[in-house]
Amino acid sequence: MKMFAGRAGGWHWLVLFAGLFFPALPRAETVSIAVAANFTAPAKKLAELFSQESGHQTRDSFASTGKLYSQIHNGAPYAVLLAADAETPVRLAEEGLANGGSRFTYALGKLVLWSAKSGYVDTQGSCLQQGNFAHLAIADPKLAPYGRAAQQSLQALGLYERLQAKLVQGENIAQTQQFVASGNAELGFVSLSQLLRDGQLIAGSAWIIPEHLYQEIRQDAILLHNGQANPAATAWLAFLRSDKAHSVIRSFGYGT
Amino acid sequence: MLSADDLLAIRLTLQLAMVTTFFLLLLGIPLAWWLARSRRRYKGAVAAVVALPLVLPPTVLGFYLLILMGPQGWLGQLTQTLGLGLLPFTFPGLVIASCLYSLPFVVQPIQNAFESIGDKPLEAAATLRASPWDAFVTVALPLAKPAIVTAAILGFAHTVGEFGVVLMMGGNIPGVTRVISVQIYSHVEAMEYAQAHWLAGGLLLFSFVVLLLLQRFRPDKSFC
């Protein structure tokens, strides 16, 4: 018994000894971030740069904005949300789950008409007018901002009614891309960020939809209540607004 | 309450489940008979393939079907040469996918029933000069009837609850491929929780009633 107590005392010494050194180091925190699925690739790149710069670590969870919303609503421990739209952050702030003053647009989505076949989509989009295809894939306009933008563009071009019977819907923008990539749909509306690798189109042919045809796809970030006491969360949001972060975001096909 | 879209999804789901169950019985009964009676060496491999959907995530099945049925896949090339077009985003495409997805739920109960009949009743039929076909229809099928009913109910219910496969290759077209489970998912994602509850609660009740019904067809009551 006595020996055991003596040993425990020895460990206390060690802990105290270590305690003398650690407060002197900058405190590295971990910040949990909920990221809209379409921003996966740039978020990973940004997380790397952020931890190099600040010493903080990020832990990213990727899902559709709707899913992230219901997770946050049910107590998920995220500190920051990077949404795919502007409405969800506003809604969270109204419900008292996020800090409304911290909201800002971190990226602007760009809509693209894309086919896996090269030379199929021309730069004027006249293949849409001709309609020589069986299926046109879009993301579900009810769920995905890019789906809504696709619907608006078709309406602005006066083609929505005519092409409605040919529309197939992906649950999100990644699945929509899969329909087109596998050739089951000849063409579809996806986001430019899915098609760019190092500034180059990965495959097929594409038409970047003129921005006046659809309502801006604003992707907003917001500080959640869970993250308010976490210095790493505020540091991450500040980093996201920096020029360095902006150039990364642009290289992935977003506007800033 | 239920919207017009919800009702359309319910009708489509029931249609899909009925057509699928019909083809599953048509295909599953002979397959179960073969699995129960055959002594071929590759029987084990066939049984394993039939059981695959039990362990594979439905998204894997849906993903491979999407590729297989696409313009580069051999099934897609076959349907195109036959002038049938491509199968993804169509009702027949969903029927094929659902048949694969629910196959073990239909084949396995029937196979078990056929196996438990054993050789004796069939040998007895043969001594009475029944042809193998005769013995199958007048002896084996009636003895396996409770298992066939169980299999049909399971196949039907499992198809009603199908989600991942349809999501992967359906394309969410109202009245063609937008089934109940996809509709529920879409309601939840769009944060329309009230509407989601109506459909989800209905599906829960339906599943419970089906499982309750199954208790009446327990094989131990049928033959001993």
Interface residues (C-beta under 8 A of the other chain):
Chain A: S64 G66 K67 Y69 S70 A134 H135 A137 D140 K142 L143 L167 V168 Q169 G170 E171 Q175 Q178 F179 S182 G183 N184 A185
Chain B: L66 I67 M69 G70 P71 Q72 G85 L86 P88 F89 L167 M168 M169 G171 N172 I173 V182 Y185 S186 V188 E189 A190 M191
